[in-house]
Amino acid sequence: MEFRKALVVIVWQTSPGQGEKKVLVLKLIPPRGAFWQPVTGKIEERESFDEGALREAEEESGLRFERRPQFLGLESVFPGRGGVMVKEKAFFLPIFGGT
């Protein structure tokens, strides 16, 4: 069975000295449902999941990251549009400092 790859990237920030954690979520435009979600995207041809996670996080957030995404060990497979199966993996990508 062939899978179309997808991913979820959680961008996390720890406030210095406070231990406060924040997750970046983006609001979709009304034609796409107007709901909030973490960074998501499709993996491009010959791209690994972690390479795609980093690319999507940078494209969608406008940020540059010094670290590589860390696979959280969470993976799901579900039917997507057009009868194609989707494999989705969750990643953790930290931001330290900044706002």
Biopython code that builds the backbone (N, CA, C, O; Angstrom):
import numpy as np
from Bio.PDB.StructureBuilder import StructureBuilder

atoms = [
    (1, "MET", "N", (0.846, -1.182, 0.000)),
    (1, "MET", "CA", (0.000, 0.000, 0.000)),
    (1, "MET", "C", (0.888, 1.240, 0.000)),
    (1, "MET", "O", (1.884, 1.300, 0.720)),
    (2, "GLU", "N", (0.526, 2.213, -0.799)),
    (2, "GLU", "CA", (1.298, 3.441, -0.905)),
    (2, "GLU", "C", (0.704, 4.520, -0.003)),
    (2, "GLU", "O", (-0.516, 4.625, 0.130)),
    (3, "PHE", "N", (1.553, 5.303, 0.602)),
    (3, "PHE", "CA", (1.111, 6.349, 1.516)),
    (3, "PHE", "C", (1.501, 7.726, 0.991)),
    (3, "PHE", "O", (2.588, 7.907, 0.442)),
    (4, "ARG", "N", (0.620, 8.675, 1.162)),
    (4, "ARG", "CA", (0.977, 10.079, 0.992)),
    (4, "ARG", "C", (1.456, 10.546, 2.353)),
    (4, "ARG", "O", (0.774, 10.322, 3.352)),
    (5, "LYS", "N", (2.594, 11.178, 2.415)),
    (5, "LYS", "CA", (3.165, 11.561, 3.702)),
    (5, "LYS", "C", (2.679, 12.941, 4.127)),
    (5, "LYS", "O", (2.503, 13.832, 3.296)),
    (6, "ALA", "N", (2.468, 13.101, 5.404)),
    (6, "ALA", "CA", (2.110, 14.387, 5.989)),
    (6, "ALA", "C", (2.803, 14.488, 7.338)),
    (6, "ALA", "O", (3.378, 13.512, 7.819)),
    (7, "LEU", "N", (2.752, 15.660, 7.947)),
    (7, "LEU", "CA", (3.435, 15.820, 9.218)),
    (7, "LEU", "C", (2.773, 16.882, 10.071)),
    (7, "LEU", "O", (1.973, 17.687, 9.594)),
    (8, "VAL", "N", (3.123, 16.860, 11.326)),
    (8, "VAL", "CA", (2.708, 17.877, 12.282)),
    (8, "VAL", "C", (3.966, 18.324, 13.010)),
    (8, "VAL", "O", (4.749, 17.490, 13.466)),
    (9, "VAL", "N", (4.164, 19.616, 13.123)),
    (9, "VAL", "CA", (5.311, 20.145, 13.842)),
    (9, "VAL", "C", (4.792, 20.989, 14.989)),
    (9, "VAL", "O", (3.997, 21.905, 14.779)),
    (10, "ILE", "N", (5.233, 20.689, 16.193)),
    (10, "ILE", "CA", (4.872, 21.483, 17.354)),
    (10, "ILE", "C", (6.071, 22.366, 17.673)),
    (10, "ILE", "O", (7.161, 21.863, 17.945)),
    (11, "VAL", "N", (5.875, 23.665, 17.641)),
    (11, "VAL", "CA", (6.952, 24.601, 17.930)),
    (11, "VAL", "C", (6.760, 25.074, 19.361)),
    (11, "VAL", "O", (5.707, 25.620, 19.693)),
    (12, "TRP", "N", (7.746, 24.877, 20.204)),
    (12, "TRP", "CA", (7.635, 25.059, 21.641)),
    (12, "TRP", "C", (8.613, 26.126, 22.085)),
    (12, "TRP", "O", (9.741, 26.160, 21.593)),
    (13, "GLN", "N", (8.225, 26.980, 22.982)),
    (13, "GLN", "CA", (9.115, 28.020, 23.487)),
    (13, "GLN", "C", (9.131, 27.973, 25.004)),
    (13, "GLN", "O", (8.082, 27.879, 25.642)),
    (14, "THR", "N", (10.300, 28.037, 25.564)),
    (14, "THR", "CA", (10.430, 28.100, 27.013)),
    (14, "THR", "C", (10.907, 29.489, 27.381)),
    (14, "THR", "O", (11.958, 29.926, 26.910)),
    (15, "SER", "N", (10.160, 30.187, 28.209)),
    (15, "SER", "CA", (10.564, 31.515, 28.658)),
    (15, "SER", "C", (11.720, 31.373, 29.629)),
    (15, "SER", "O", (11.639, 30.586, 30.572)),
    (16, "PRO", "N", (12.789, 32.115, 29.416)),
    (16, "PRO", "CA", (13.960, 31.994, 30.295)),
    (16, "PRO", "C", (13.600, 32.194, 31.769)),
    (16, "PRO", "O", (12.958, 33.180, 32.130)),
    (17, "GLY", "N", (14.019, 31.250, 32.614)),
    (17, "GLY", "CA", (13.831, 31.352, 34.055)),
    (17, "GLY", "C", (12.423, 31.087, 34.554)),
    (17, "GLY", "O", (12.221, 31.015, 35.766)),
    (18, "GLN", "N", (11.450, 30.939, 33.685)),
    (18, "GLN", "CA", (10.062, 30.766, 34.122)),
    (18, "GLN", "C", (9.524, 29.367, 33.874)),
    (18, "GLN", "O", (8.547, 28.959, 34.500)),
    (19, "GLY", "N", (10.150, 28.633, 32.970)),
    (19, "GLY", "CA", (9.657, 27.300, 32.662)),
    (19, "GLY", "C", (8.332, 27.308, 31.914)),
    (19, "GLY", "O", (7.705, 26.262, 31.749)),
    (20, "GLU", "N", (7.905, 28.477, 31.463)),
    (20, "GLU", "CA", (6.631, 28.596, 30.743)),
    (20, "GLU", "C", (6.777, 28.002, 29.344)),
    (20, "GLU", "O", (7.771, 28.258, 28.664)),
    (21, "LYS", "N", (5.806, 27.220, 28.914)),
    (21, "LYS", "CA", (5.845, 26.596, 27.601)),
    (21, "LYS", "C", (4.688, 27.110, 26.752)),
    (21, "LYS", "O", (3.568, 27.266, 27.238)),
    (22, "LYS", "N", (4.970, 27.368, 25.489)),
    (22, "LYS", "CA", (3.968, 27.856, 24.553)),
    (22, "LYS", "C", (4.024, 27.019, 23.290)),
    (22, "LYS", "O", (5.095, 26.574, 22.879)),
    (23, "VAL", "N", (2.887, 26.808, 22.684)),
    (23, "VAL", "CA", (2.810, 26.067, 21.436)),
    (23, "VAL", "C", (2.307, 27.013, 20.359)),
    (23, "VAL", "O", (1.319, 27.720, 20.552)),
    (24, "LEU", "N", (2.992, 27.020, 19.227)),
    (24, "LEU", "CA", (2.573, 27.843, 18.101)),
    (24, "LEU", "C", (1.436, 27.149, 17.365)),
    (24, "LEU", "O", (1.581, 26.011, 16.920)),
    (25, "VAL", "N", (0.311, 27.831, 17.238)),
    (25, "VAL", "CA", (-0.791, 27.343, 16.416)),
    (25, "VAL", "C", (-1.150, 28.440, 15.427)),
    (25, "VAL", "O", (-0.997, 29.627, 15.717)),
    (26, "LEU", "N", (-1.617, 28.043, 14.280)),
    (26, "LEU", "CA", (-1.960, 28.966, 13.204)),
    (26, "LEU", "C", (-3.448, 28.861, 12.906)),
    (26, "LEU", "O", (-4.016, 27.770, 12.951)),
    (27, "LYS", "N", (-4.082, 29.987, 12.604)),
    (27, "LYS", "CA", (-5.508, 29.972, 12.262)),
    (27, "LYS", "C", (-5.645, 29.950, 10.750)),
    (27, "LYS", "O", (-5.109, 30.802, 10.041)),
    (28, "LEU", "N", (-6.380, 28.950, 10.276)),
    (28, "LEU", "CA", (-6.612, 28.827, 8.845)),
    (28, "LEU", "C", (-7.574, 29.913, 8.358)),
    (28, "LEU", "O", (-8.379, 30.434, 9.129)),
    (29, "ILE", "N", (-7.480, 30.240, 7.092)),
    (29, "ILE", "CA", (-8.392, 31.223, 6.508)),
    (29, "ILE", "C", (-9.794, 30.621, 6.435)),
    (29, "ILE", "O", (-9.930, 29.400, 6.352)),
    (30, "PRO", "N", (-10.851, 31.460, 6.465)),
    (30, "PRO", "CA", (-12.224, 30.943, 6.470)),
    (30, "PRO", "C", (-12.547, 29.897, 5.389)),
    (30, "PRO", "O", (-13.221, 28.914, 5.697)),
    (31, "PRO", "N", (-12.093, 30.069, 4.136)),
    (31, "PRO", "CA", (-12.417, 29.022, 3.152)),
    (31, "PRO", "C", (-11.840, 27.644, 3.487)),
    (31, "PRO", "O", (-12.312, 26.631, 2.970)),
    (32, "ARG", "N", (-10.818, 27.604, 4.350)),
    (32, "ARG", "CA", (-10.211, 26.326, 4.743)),
    (32, "ARG", "C", (-10.683, 25.860, 6.106)),
    (32, "ARG", "O", (-10.136, 24.899, 6.648)),
    (33, "GLY", "N", (-11.708, 26.535, 6.690)),
    (33, "GLY", "CA", (-12.301, 26.072, 7.932)),
    (33, "GLY", "C", (-12.144, 26.996, 9.120)),
    (33, "GLY", "O", (-12.839, 26.821, 10.121)),
    (34, "ALA", "N", (-11.256, 27.974, 9.047)),
    (34, "ALA", "CA", (-11.043, 28.971, 10.112)),
    (34, "ALA", "C", (-10.780, 28.346, 11.484)),
    (34, "ALA", "O", (-11.141, 28.934, 12.503)),
    (35, "PHE", "N", (-10.163, 27.175, 11.527)),
    (35, "PHE", "CA", (-9.839, 26.573, 12.818)),
    (35, "PHE", "C", (-8.347, 26.717, 13.095)),
    (35, "PHE", "O", (-7.566, 27.047, 12.202)),
    (36, "TRP", "N", (-7.963, 26.467, 14.337)),
    (36, "TRP", "CA", (-6.578, 26.570, 14.774)),
    (36, "TRP", "C", (-5.910, 25.208, 14.681)),
    (36, "TRP", "O", (-6.524, 24.187, 14.989)),
    (37, "GLN", "N", (-4.648, 25.196, 14.255)),
    (37, "GLN", "CA", (-3.898, 23.942, 14.165)),
    (37, "GLN", "C", (-2.409, 24.228, 14.264)),
    (37, "GLN", "O", (-1.975, 25.356, 14.030)),
    (38, "PRO", "N", (-1.614, 23.204, 14.612)),
    (38, "PRO", "CA", (-0.160, 23.387, 14.587)),
    (38, "PRO", "C", (0.325, 23.422, 13.139)),
    (38, "PRO", "O", (-0.461, 23.229, 12.211)),
    (39, "VAL", "N", (1.593, 23.663, 12.954)),
    (39, "VAL", "CA", (2.183, 23.649, 11.618)),
    (39, "VAL", "C", (2.015, 22.246, 11.029)),
    (39, "VAL", "O", (2.331, 21.252, 11.681)),
    (40, "THR", "N", (1.522, 22.175, 9.810)),
    (40, "THR", "CA", (1.367, 20.886, 9.122)),
    (40, "THR", "C", (1.822, 21.042, 7.681)),
    (40, "THR", "O", (2.002, 22.162, 7.202)),
    (41, "GLY", "N", (2.007, 19.937, 6.994)),
    (41, "GLY", "CA", (2.357, 20.023, 5.587)),
    (41, "GLY", "C", (2.684, 18.674, 4.993)),
    (41, "GLY", "O", (2.749, 17.661, 5.689)),
    (42, "LYS", "N", (2.888, 18.686, 3.687)),
    (42, "LYS", "CA", (3.227, 17.464, 2.958)),
    (42, "LYS", "C", (4.735, 17.370, 2.784)),
    (42, "LYS", "O", (5.433, 18.378, 2.676)),
    (43, "ILE", "N", (5.210, 16.153, 2.760)),
    (43, "ILE", "CA", (6.618, 15.882, 2.505)),
    (43, "ILE", "C", (6.827, 15.915, 0.998)),
    (43, "ILE", "O", (6.048, 15.338, 0.239)),
    (44, "GLU", "N", (7.878, 16.590, 0.576)),
    (44, "GLU", "CA", (8.193, 16.655, -0.846)),
    (44, "GLU", "C", (8.953, 15.416, -1.295)),
    (44, "GLU", "O", (9.481, 14.663, -0.476)),
    (45, "GLU", "N", (9.000, 15.215, -2.609)),
    (45, "GLU", "CA", (9.714, 14.080, -3.203)),
    (45, "GLU", "C", (11.131, 13.985, -2.652)),
    (45, "GLU", "O", (11.837, 14.992, -2.594)),
    (46, "ARG", "N", (11.554, 12.804, -2.250)),
    (46, "ARG", "CA", (12.902, 12.506, -1.737)),
    (46, "ARG", "C", (13.258, 13.263, -0.463)),
    (46, "ARG", "O", (14.439, 13.443, -0.165)),
    (47, "GLU", "N", (12.262, 13.709, 0.290)),
    (47, "GLU", "CA", (12.499, 14.432, 1.531)),
    (47, "GLU", "C", (12.129, 13.511, 2.694)),
    (47, "GLU", "O", (11.109, 12.825, 2.637)),
    (48, "SER", "N", (12.946, 13.490, 3.744)),
    (48, "SER", "CA", (12.613, 12.692, 4.922)),
    (48, "SER", "C", (11.567, 13.439, 5.744)),
    (48, "SER", "O", (11.327, 14.627, 5.528)),
    (49, "PHE", "N", (10.953, 12.735, 6.682)),
    (49, "PHE", "CA", (9.961, 13.386, 7.532)),
    (49, "PHE", "C", (10.568, 14.558, 8.294)),
    (49, "PHE", "O", (9.967, 15.631, 8.347)),
    (50, "ASP", "N", (11.760, 14.374, 8.892)),
    (50, "ASP", "CA", (12.326, 15.471, 9.683)),
    (50, "ASP", "C", (12.774, 16.634, 8.806)),
    (50, "ASP", "O", (12.690, 17.784, 9.236)),
    (51, "GLU", "N", (13.245, 16.372, 7.597)),
    (51, "GLU", "CA", (13.583, 17.460, 6.669)),
    (51, "GLU", "C", (12.325, 18.246, 6.300)),
    (51, "GLU", "O", (12.347, 19.476, 6.263)),
    (52, "GLY", "N", (11.241, 17.541, 6.030)),
    (52, "GLY", "CA", (9.981, 18.198, 5.699)),
    (52, "GLY", "C", (9.410, 18.970, 6.873)),
    (52, "GLY", "O", (8.840, 20.046, 6.693)),
    (53, "ALA", "N", (9.560, 18.427, 8.079)),
    (53, "ALA", "CA", (9.077, 19.110, 9.280)),
    (53, "ALA", "C", (9.799, 20.442, 9.454)),
    (53, "ALA", "O", (9.168, 21.458, 9.748)),
    (54, "LEU", "N", (11.112, 20.442, 9.274)),
    (54, "LEU", "CA", (11.888, 21.671, 9.409)),
    (54, "LEU", "C", (11.502, 22.675, 8.318)),
    (54, "LEU", "O", (11.288, 23.851, 8.610)),
    (55, "ARG", "N", (11.414, 22.225, 7.082)),
    (55, "ARG", "CA", (11.051, 23.112, 5.975)),
    (55, "ARG", "C", (9.684, 23.740, 6.198)),
    (55, "ARG", "O", (9.519, 24.950, 6.043)),
    (56, "GLU", "N", (8.695, 22.911, 6.565)),
    (56, "GLU", "CA", (7.340, 23.430, 6.780)),
    (56, "GLU", "C", (7.291, 24.406, 7.953)),
    (56, "GLU", "O", (6.616, 25.432, 7.876)),
    (57, "ALA", "N", (8.005, 24.095, 9.040)),
    (57, "ALA", "CA", (8.022, 24.993, 10.199)),
    (57, "ALA", "C", (8.596, 26.343, 9.813)),
    (57, "ALA", "O", (8.067, 27.379, 10.216)),
    (58, "GLU", "N", (9.676, 26.348, 9.033)),
    (58, "GLU", "CA", (10.288, 27.610, 8.619)),
    (58, "GLU", "C", (9.401, 28.358, 7.626)),
    (58, "GLU", "O", (9.252, 29.576, 7.725)),
    (59, "GLU", "N", (8.814, 27.639, 6.672)),
    (59, "GLU", "CA", (7.940, 28.293, 5.686)),
    (59, "GLU", "C", (6.704, 28.908, 6.334)),
    (59, "GLU", "O", (6.349, 30.049, 6.040)),
    (60, "GLU", "N", (6.053, 28.155, 7.211)),
    (60, "GLU", "CA", (4.789, 28.607, 7.771)),
    (60, "GLU", "C", (4.937, 29.606, 8.911)),
    (60, "GLU", "O", (4.034, 30.410, 9.145)),
    (61, "SER", "N", (6.061, 29.571, 9.625)),
    (61, "SER", "CA", (6.235, 30.477, 10.765)),
    (61, "SER", "C", (7.081, 31.705, 10.420)),
    (61, "SER", "O", (6.992, 32.729, 11.097)),
    (62, "GLY", "N", (7.899, 31.604, 9.373)),
    (62, "GLY", "CA", (8.821, 32.679, 9.049)),
    (62, "GLY", "C", (10.044, 32.704, 9.955)),
    (62, "GLY", "O", (10.849, 33.632, 9.883)),
    (63, "LEU", "N", (10.192, 31.696, 10.805)),
    (63, "LEU", "CA", (11.318, 31.607, 11.733)),
    (63, "LEU", "C", (12.421, 30.732, 11.149)),
    (63, "LEU", "O", (12.178, 29.949, 10.232)),
    (64, "ARG", "N", (13.625, 30.866, 11.679)),
    (64, "ARG", "CA", (14.744, 29.981, 11.351)),
    (64, "ARG", "C", (15.117, 29.230, 12.617)),
    (64, "ARG", "O", (15.183, 29.819, 13.695)),
    (65, "PHE", "N", (15.357, 27.944, 12.492)),
    (65, "PHE", "CA", (15.614, 27.088, 13.645)),
    (65, "PHE", "C", (17.046, 26.589, 13.636)),
    (65, "PHE", "O", (17.586, 26.246, 12.585)),
    (66, "GLU", "N", (17.661, 26.550, 14.813)),
    (66, "GLU", "CA", (19.026, 26.071, 14.953)),
    (66, "GLU", "C", (19.073, 24.564, 15.165)),
    (66, "GLU", "O", (20.105, 23.936, 14.928)),
    (67, "ARG", "N", (17.979, 23.986, 15.603)),
    (67, "ARG", "CA", (17.932, 22.548, 15.890)),
    (67, "ARG", "C", (17.113, 21.816, 14.846)),
    (67, "ARG", "O", (16.351, 22.419, 14.091)),
    (68, "ARG", "N", (17.285, 20.506, 14.820)),
    (68, "ARG", "CA", (16.481, 19.637, 13.948)),
    (68, "ARG", "C", (15.233, 19.214, 14.713)),
    (68, "ARG", "O", (15.268, 19.104, 15.939)),
    (69, "PRO", "N", (14.137, 18.976, 14.009)),
    (69, "PRO", "CA", (12.931, 18.474, 14.683)),
    (69, "PRO", "C", (13.199, 17.099, 15.295)),
    (69, "PRO", "O", (13.940, 16.289, 14.739)),
    (70, "GLN", "N", (12.588, 16.857, 16.438)),
    (70, "GLN", "CA", (12.731, 15.573, 17.129)),
    (70, "GLN", "C", (11.424, 14.794, 16.981)),
    (70, "GLN", "O", (10.356, 15.295, 17.334)),
    (71, "PHE", "N", (11.511, 13.578, 16.464)),
    (71, "PHE", "CA", (10.330, 12.732, 16.306)),
    (71, "PHE", "C", (9.807, 12.350, 17.686)),
    (71, "PHE", "O", (10.571, 11.881, 18.531)),
    (72, "LEU", "N", (8.520, 12.545, 17.919)),
    (72, "LEU", "CA", (7.913, 12.261, 19.221)),
    (72, "LEU", "C", (7.489, 10.808, 19.399)),
    (72, "LEU", "O", (7.017, 10.425, 20.469)),
    (73, "GLY", "N", (7.654, 10.000, 18.359)),
    (73, "GLY", "CA", (7.225, 8.607, 18.448)),
    (73, "GLY", "C", (5.737, 8.439, 18.206)),
    (73, "GLY", "O", (5.193, 7.352, 18.404)),
    (74, "LEU", "N", (5.071, 9.513, 17.778)),
    (74, "LEU", "CA", (3.635, 9.474, 17.497)),
    (74, "LEU", "C", (3.427, 9.445, 15.994)),
    (74, "LEU", "O", (3.920, 10.303, 15.262)),
    (75, "GLU", "N", (2.685, 8.437, 15.551)),
    (75, "GLU", "CA", (2.464, 8.243, 14.121)),
    (75, "GLU", "C", (1.054, 7.716, 13.921)),
    (75, "GLU", "O", (0.593, 6.870, 14.687)),
    (76, "SER", "N", (0.370, 8.204, 12.904)),
    (76, "SER", "CA", (-0.955, 7.663, 12.604)),
    (76, "SER", "C", (-1.119, 7.528, 11.098)),
    (76, "SER", "O", (-0.503, 8.251, 10.315)),
    (77, "VAL", "N", (-1.952, 6.601, 10.725)),
    (77, "VAL", "CA", (-2.278, 6.362, 9.323)),
    (77, "VAL", "C", (-3.791, 6.451, 9.209)),
    (77, "VAL", "O", (-4.520, 5.845, 9.994)),
    (78, "PHE", "N", (-4.259, 7.214, 8.220)),
    (78, "PHE", "CA", (-5.697, 7.400, 8.052)),
    (78, "PHE", "C", (-6.015, 7.671, 6.588)),
    (78, "PHE", "O", (-5.138, 8.091, 5.834)),
    (79, "PRO", "N", (-7.272, 7.435, 6.172)),
    (79, "PRO", "CA", (-7.637, 7.703, 4.784)),
    (79, "PRO", "C", (-7.737, 9.203, 4.524)),
    (79, "PRO", "O", (-8.360, 9.937, 5.292)),
    (80, "GLY", "N", (-7.117, 9.647, 3.437)),
    (80, "GLY", "CA", (-7.174, 11.050, 3.033)),
    (80, "GLY", "C", (-8.117, 11.221, 1.859)),
    (80, "GLY", "O", (-8.889, 10.324, 1.520)),
    (81, "ARG", "N", (-8.039, 12.382, 1.253)),
    (81, "ARG", "CA", (-8.889, 12.669, 0.084)),
    (81, "ARG", "C", (-8.519, 11.772, -1.081)),
    (81, "ARG", "O", (-7.355, 11.408, -1.247)),
    (82, "GLY", "N", (-9.483, 11.425, -1.870)),
    (82, "GLY", "CA", (-9.240, 10.634, -3.064)),
    (82, "GLY", "C", (-8.824, 9.203, -2.796)),
    (82, "GLY", "O", (-8.253, 8.550, -3.670)),
    (83, "GLY", "N", (-9.104, 8.700, -1.591)),
    (83, "GLY", "CA", (-8.790, 7.312, -1.279)),
    (83, "GLY", "C", (-7.326, 7.038, -1.002)),
    (83, "GLY", "O", (-6.933, 5.880, -0.863)),
    (84, "VAL", "N", (-6.510, 8.081, -0.919)),
    (84, "VAL", "CA", (-5.094, 7.911, -0.632)),
    (84, "VAL", "C", (-4.909, 7.812, 0.879)),
    (84, "VAL", "O", (-5.514, 8.575, 1.633)),
    (85, "MET", "N", (-4.081, 6.883, 1.317)),
    (85, "MET", "CA", (-3.786, 6.763, 2.739)),
    (85, "MET", "C", (-2.731, 7.802, 3.127)),
    (85, "MET", "O", (-1.796, 8.066, 2.371)),
    (86, "VAL", "N", (-2.896, 8.375, 4.296)),
    (86, "VAL", "CA", (-1.985, 9.403, 4.800)),
    (86, "VAL", "C", (-1.255, 8.859, 6.017)),
    (86, "VAL", "O", (-1.870, 8.285, 6.916)),
    (87, "LYS", "N", (0.052, 9.040, 6.042)),
    (87, "LYS", "CA", (0.842, 8.720, 7.229)),
    (87, "LYS", "C", (1.295, 10.054, 7.813)),
    (87, "LYS", "O", (1.910, 10.865, 7.121)),
    (88, "GLU", "N", (0.990, 10.273, 9.077)),
    (88, "GLU", "CA", (1.332, 11.526, 9.731)),
    (88, "GLU", "C", (2.216, 11.232, 10.936)),
    (88, "GLU", "O", (1.937, 10.320, 11.713)),
    (89, "LYS", "N", (3.280, 12.008, 11.085)),
    (89, "LYS", "CA", (4.196, 11.861, 12.220)),
    (89, "LYS", "C", (4.262, 13.192, 12.955)),
    (89, "LYS", "O", (4.208, 14.256, 12.338)),
    (90, "ALA", "N", (4.381, 13.125, 14.284)),
    (90, "ALA", "CA", (4.438, 14.336, 15.107)),
    (90, "ALA", "C", (5.879, 14.615, 15.522)),
    (90, "ALA", "O", (6.625, 13.709, 15.893)),
    (91, "PHE", "N", (6.250, 15.892, 15.450)),
    (91, "PHE", "CA", (7.593, 16.335, 15.799)),
    (91, "PHE", "C", (7.546, 17.447, 16.820)),
    (91, "PHE", "O", (6.557, 18.172, 16.927)),
    (92, "PHE", "N", (8.621, 17.572, 17.564)),
    (92, "PHE", "CA", (8.846, 18.639, 18.534)),
    (92, "PHE", "C", (9.986, 19.483, 17.990)),
    (92, "PHE", "O", (11.047, 18.956, 17.658)),
    (93, "LEU", "N", (9.774, 20.795, 17.898)),
    (93, "LEU", "CA", (10.807, 21.691, 17.409)),
    (93, "LEU", "C", (10.872, 22.894, 18.320)),
    (93, "LEU", "O", (10.016, 23.775, 18.240)),
    (94, "PRO", "N", (11.887, 22.954, 19.200)),
    (94, "PRO", "CA", (11.935, 24.013, 20.203)),
    (94, "PRO", "C", (12.496, 25.337, 19.688)),
    (94, "PRO", "O", (13.333, 25.378, 18.787)),
    (95, "ILE", "N", (12.009, 26.406, 20.290)),
    (95, "ILE", "CA", (12.584, 27.745, 20.137)),
    (95, "ILE", "C", (13.009, 28.136, 21.533)),
    (95, "ILE", "O", (12.226, 28.005, 22.475)),
    (96, "PHE", "N", (14.212, 28.606, 21.687)),
    (96, "PHE", "CA", (14.682, 29.065, 22.988)),
    (96, "PHE", "C", (14.911, 30.562, 22.926)),
    (96, "PHE", "O", (15.615, 31.058, 22.046)),
    (97, "GLY", "N", (14.310, 31.281, 23.867)),
    (97, "GLY", "CA", (14.437, 32.736, 23.892)),
    (97, "GLY", "C", (13.561, 33.360, 22.825)),
    (97, "GLY", "O", (12.782, 32.670, 22.168)),
    (98, "GLY", "N", (13.688, 34.663, 22.652)),
    (98, "GLY", "CA", (12.895, 35.366, 21.653)),
    (98, "GLY", "C", (11.457, 35.511, 22.076)),
    (98, "GLY", "O", (11.071, 35.135, 23.183)),
    (99, "THR", "N", (10.674, 36.059, 21.182)),
    (99, "THR", "CA", (9.250, 36.257, 21.473)),
    (99, "THR", "C", (8.418, 35.756, 20.321)),
    (99, "THR", "O", (7.191, 35.831, 20.367)),
]
sb = StructureBuilder()
sb.init_structure("model")
sb.init_model(0)
sb.init_chain("A")
sb.init_seg("    ")
for serial, (resi, resn, name, xyz) in enumerate(atoms, 1):
    if name == "N":
        sb.init_residue(resn, " ", resi, " ")
    sb.init_atom(name, np.array(xyz, "f"), 0.0, 1.0, " ", f" {name:<3s}", serial, name[0])
structure = sb.get_structure()
